[in-house]
Amino acid sequence: MLNLKVARECDQPLQEVHDLPQSMFGLESYMERLETLVTSKGSDAAPRYVGVWGMGGVGKTLLLQRLDGSPKVKGHFQGAMFIWLTVGQTPHIMTLYRTLSKKMGLDPELYVNSEDYKRYLHTGFIHKRVFLVLDDVWQDKAFDSLDLAKGKGSVTLLTTRDQSLLKRASPRISQVHMTPLSKEDGWRLFCVHAFESPSNVPRELKPLAQSMAEECQGLPLALKVVGRAMFGKTSAGRQWEPLLKKLRESRIQDRSVREGLYERLKLGYDLLSEDDRRLKDCFLYLAAFPEDYEIKFHEILWGWMGEGLIPGNGGDDPRADAFSLLNMLWRRSFIESNVEVEDMEDYLWFKLHDVIRDLAFYILNDSGTAPAKQLYVYRAGQNLEEFPHELEVILKAQRLSLRWNNLKRLPERSICAPELLSLLLGSNEIVSLPGSFLRSFPKLRVLDLSGGNFWYLPEEVGDLKHLVSLDLSFCECLETLPDAVRKLHVLKHLNLRWCISLKYLPSAVVGLTSLEDLCIDESWELIWAEHTASGMARAQLDDVFPTVGASLEDIYGFPVLTKLIVCGKIDRGMELPDNISALTNLKILELALVNIKTLPAGMAYCLKQLQELSLCCLRKLEHVPESFTCRDAFPALILFSLTWCSSLVEFPEVDEDALPNLRTLTFDR
């Protein structure tokens, strides 16, 4: 019999490393005060403001997460809308407006002018009762832009490090001041992370542990990170005493309060290499993403793989290696996740606490070093509209991140970046890619152009001979790829998700024999050509007729493929070619091919490593092959999903002991 688990809904708040009782964090009194403030007026009351302020790392966001789950608050705002926005230091107001539109059920109108968009949202909000949470507000201007909850009974709750911002927001704002934990609460929190419980503290370590907890000065984030760094350490003389001394030295030096916090957290960073020597570099890579960005697993996987951080050994599975590293960072409290870290990548995303991200920049010390001498140059999420002139000479840089800005154009000339390994330009509005610009990066291994507005790639992309990962997802204007992609002999990852204007793939793509991960999802205009030729003859044909596209018959041309997500139309023929069974390394397969009527029966026995199989929008598929549920079929399969297969008549009977590892089976017609 199958032991199946219902597919999870993972749109849930961030989890803590341990789901501790509120009293352990010293939150009970704050919770009671905050609950009273937000529920003190009725549904017909004038809109009100409540503010929570305190230094970074004191637990403001955690308090709001607990409040978000409060039965008292949910009962009071029954029938109202709950909206949570994380604002941050450099908010992209138009992006936040689009998020608000979706949450309010409004059309995501595209306004060039933010004032017009604000007026549109104000009209949508004015007659609605809303509990609006604005977390981590730094600027008066940002608050003014998001001060929209004006309907009767509405409450706007904001958190900030700056008390004066609350007073400027509203002279009548109700305030909660969060201070560091008491000595007793701080000790208990430290013990949970360092020893799993205050009752587990060895007698010989207790004085040292108490001193170390006190050095964290009641800041929950420092207590967690330092506590986790000390977990498993049993030697007073060799481990606890030297590290306590290091913490004390960070306190007595002439540093600001913030720098003092970073120095305490840096102890945890310094000890990451005890778990794995790569963890420091892996952690610093995560700071290349914008503040409060939900980092998807595949973005981490191919960044780390492209730069050679994974796999650790030649025979290791890179996905398993990446999960192992992320798990260690999670358990050390350096990252947060939406679900428990496990090998189910499609559900998973990560965040850095804003103070932890600040720690990464403190370690990199980019403010005191010229970009030309930096190894990692990060300008993500800073609302840049032009490529920074100071970055046209970055001689030593190995990674440049300009993610999530407003860049439209790139330099027409070459820039000096001979050592660059990763160029991260995702979520900009780039309208063209000058070939001379791409020639600036002879060693480039990772290129992220996701979200661009360009309609073609220059032929010079073929000169990036070391390219391992090319991300073109959400390039909605992209119509085709150049034949020069055939030169990318070491390319392992090609992401074409949501390239909705993509008409065809050049048959040269089939020559990418190193490709391990091919994602062509939501590209419904893509036409897979009928099989014509292969090998050298096909390559020569492309030189004469470059519009001849790749065929599904040539799918066997990706011998090392481990992940395949394919979407689109087929000109003639209604069957998925048997050649797909030749992809014996596949672990993830997602098919969305609307004209497919049948599936190859041999897949069930040939794809022995397949862990996830998703069949979506196969609207002409009437039967799933009986072989799919026979004994010995798909021995490694964990997830099987059939969605929007509207012609499906029945699912075959499942043999006893079939699909032994299946955990999730999803049907949705």
Buried (B, 14 or more C-beta within 10 A) or exposed (E): EEEEEEBEEEEEBBBBBBEBEBEBBBBBEBBEBBBEBBBEBEBEEEBBBBBBBBBBBBBBBBBBBBBBEBEBBBEBBEEBBEBBBBBBBBBBBBEBBBBBBEBBEBEEEEBEEEEEBBEBBEEBBBEBBBBBBBBBBBBEEBBEBBBBBBBBBBBBBBBBBEEEBBEEBBEEBBBBEBEBBEEEBBBBBBBBBBBEEBEEBEEEBBEBBBBBBBBBBBBBBBBBBBBBBBEEBEEBEEBBEEBBEBBEEBEEEEEEEBBBBBBBBBBBBBBBEEBBEBBBBBBBBBBBBBBBBBBBBBBBBBBBBBBEBBBBEEEEBBBEBBBBBBBBBBBBBBBBBBBEBEBBBBBBBBBBBBBBBBBBBBBBEBEEEEBBEBBBBBBBBBEBEEBBEEBBEBBBBBBBBBBBBBBBBBBEEBBBBEBBBBBBBBBBBBBBBBBBBBBBBEBBBBBBBBBBBBBEBBBBBBBBEBBBBBBBBBBBBBBBBBBBBBBBEBBBBBBBBBBBBBBBBBBBBBBBEBBBBBBBBBBBBBBBBEBBBBEEEBBEBBEEEBEBBBBBBBBBBBEEBBBBBBBBEBEEBEEBBBBBBBBEBBBBBBBBBBBBBBBBBBBBBBBBBBBBBBBBBBBBBEBBBEBBBBEEBBBBBBBBBBBBBEEBEEBBEBEEEBBEEBBBBEEEE
